[in-house]
């Protein structure tokens, strides 16, 4: 992020979620507020991504990671979880759509103070009310403790919790990621869903240049990719932290689950992943 400016990548993700509603008929993920938070320029922003066919794979991945995360959250609520922390919330709209509010599900949105203030302005400009079940917890992940920020907002660290952490991990340093995972693992029966990118060397030479170009574009707007993970190494690390149950979806597995691709195609090339890690104790 550039000083004093909200996250540009958070805006980009919001545009893709809104575009999925229009361009793909919300085939994977329905988000009734995605367009509203983009404001009056929503149509122009969506048109800009619609003209580039290369944007479709990114759009499908972003829709799938949100669908996967919220499906997992639904299951967690059915097991009795009543608090969810959305880390790096950006313009995520789950708190506005919360289907479990009547069950007492509390939503804690954690984000950089500047981005969070921008989101609150967007909610107000859209004529929407901040739900009673939502609490904002301003935290700069690179400089502040997630635990302190959440607890100050009323989060109960001794109670089971679900952590939704999308679109953030590649932009954090390894030590910040480790500290966040350590805190999540300290919460009883905790569960986290996050996405990550594989190292460039895992990609075929043909695709490596394209991925490097994407990384260069985010670096140019002040939000460089800082961390990559090999799937097998990440799985080992999560198990060592106490997460007994893991589910990791790459692009091919996403195509099987959400696009109807044949199961035999589930082994694919390197790419972005969305992963679920759950403590059973």
C-alpha positions, -999 to 999 in steps of 0.1 A, spaced: 0 0 0 11 36 -7 10 58 24 -24 74 31 -40 54 2 -65 25 5 -54 -8 -10 -55 -8 -48 -56 -46 -49 -86 -46 -26 -104 -25 -52 -92 -48 -79 -107 -78 -61 -139 -60 -55 -142 -52 -93 -136 -89 -101 -163 -100 -77 -188 -75 -92 -178 -85 -127 -185 -121 -119 -221 -112 -111 -225 -95 -145 -202 -114 -169 -205 -149 -155 -241 -146 -141 -228 -152 -106 -224 -189 -116 -200 -197 -88 -205 -170 -62 -235 -147 -56 -226 -113 -40 -256 -89 -40 -236 -60 -27 -204 -63 -48 -215 -37 -73 -230 -13 -47 -196 -8 -30 -180 2 -63 -202 33 -64 -212 52 -95 -182 41 -114 -191 4 -111 -201 1 -148 -170 17 -161 -148 -5 -138 -165 -37 -148 -164 -28 -185 -126 -23 -182 -120 -58 -171 -146 -73 -194 -126 -63 -225 -96 -84 -215 -102 -122 -219 -71 -129 -198 -90 -115 -168 -114 -144 -168 -92 -169 -151 -84 -144 -123 -121 -136 -120 -131 -172 -117 -104 -179 -91 -115 -150 -70 -152 -161 -72 -142 -196 -63 -121 -187 -33 -149 -167 -19 -174 -195 -25 -151 -221 -10 -144 -199 21 -181 -191 27 -191 -227 22 -165 -237 49 -178 -209 71 -214 -222 68 -202 -257 79 -183 -241 109 -214 -222 120 -234 -255 118 -208 -269 143 -214 -240 167 -188 -214 157 -202 -179 165 -173 -156 156 -156 -150 123 -126 -127 117 -122 -114 81 -85 -105 78 -76 -79 51 -114 -75 45 -111 -48 18 -145 -44 2 -156 -79 11 -194 -79 17 -200 -110 39 -207 -87 69 -235 -71 49 -250 -104 37 -244 -124 69 -270 -152 68 -261 -163 103 -267 -130 121 -299 -144 137 -278 -172 152 -255 -147 168 -225 -149 144 -203 -119 151 -181 -106 123 -148 -89 130 -134 -71 100 -96 -66 103 -78 -43 78 -53 -14 75 -69 17 91 -68 36 58 -85 9 38 -110 3 65 -120 40 66 -124 40 28 -147 10 31 -168 26 57 -172 56 34 -182 33 6 -209 16 27 -223 50 37 -222 63 1 -241 32 -10 -269 41 15 -262 9 35 -262 6 73 -234 -11 92 -249 -43 106 -250 -47 144 -232 -80 141 -201 -63 125 -172 -49 144 -143 -31 127 -108 -38 141 -81 -16 124 -48 -34 122 -16 -30 101 -5 -66 98 32 -56 92 34 -34 123 7 -45 148 -4 -76 166 -35 -93 151 -43 -108 186 -42 -74 203 -63 -57 176 -90 -85 176 -91 -88 214 -95 -50 218 -125 -52 194 -142 -79 216 -130 -111 199 -130 -141 223 -97 -160 219 -108 -188 241 -138 -196 219 -138 -214 185 -135 -191 155 -133 -190 118 -108 -169 100 -114 -158 64 -82 -144 49 -84 -138 12 -62 -118 -11 -36 -109 15 -10 -135 21 11 -128 -10 16 -92 0 29 -100 35 64 -110 47 69 -145 60 74 -134 96 40 -115 95 23 -146 80 39 -168 106 27 -146 135 -9 -146 122 -9 -184 117 5 -188 152 -23 -168 167 -50 -186 147 -36 -219 158 -38 -208 194 -75 -205 192 -94 -237 201 -110 -255 172 -100 -227 149 -103 -228 111 -88 -206 85 -92 -203 47 -66 -183 28 -51 -182 -7 -15 -182 -17 7 -183 -48 33 -209 -57 70 -198 -63 78 -188 -99 101 -217 -103 71 -241 -100 55 -226 -132 63 -238 -167 86 -215 -186 57 -205 -209 36 -193 -179 64 -179 -157 67 -147 -177 30 -140 -174 30 -145 -137 60 -123 -133 43 -96 -153 13 -97 -129 36 -94 -99 54 -65 -115 21 -47 -120 11 -50 -84 46 -39 -74 42 -8 -95 12 3 -75 30 -1 -43 18 -36 -33 45 -61 -43 42 -99 -39 65 -108 -10 57 -144 -1 52 -176 -21 46 -211 -9 52 -246 -23 20 -266 -16 38 -296 0 60 -273 23 29 -253 33 10 -284 42 38 -297 64 41 -263 81 3 -262 88 3 -297 102 33 -288 125 13 -258 138 -15 -282 149 -39 -280 120 -50 -316 116 -75 -312 87 -64 -296 54 -80 -291 20 -60 -274 -8 -76 -264 -41 -55 -254 -71 -69 -241 -104 -76 -276 -118 -94 -287 -86 -114 -255 -87 -124 -263 -123 -136 -297 -113 -156 -285 -83 -171 -253 -97 -170 -255 -135 -178 -292 -140 -145 -302 -155 -137 -340 -155 -122 -353 -123 -92 -366 -143 -82 -330 -149 -76 -323 -111 -39 -325 -115 -28 -293 -132 0 -268 -135 12 -244 -108 -10 -215 -100 -29 -198 -72 -44 -219 -44 -71 -216 -18 -66 -237 13 -86 -246 44 -68 -256 76 -87 -267 107 -79 -276 143 -100 -304 156 -91 -297 193 
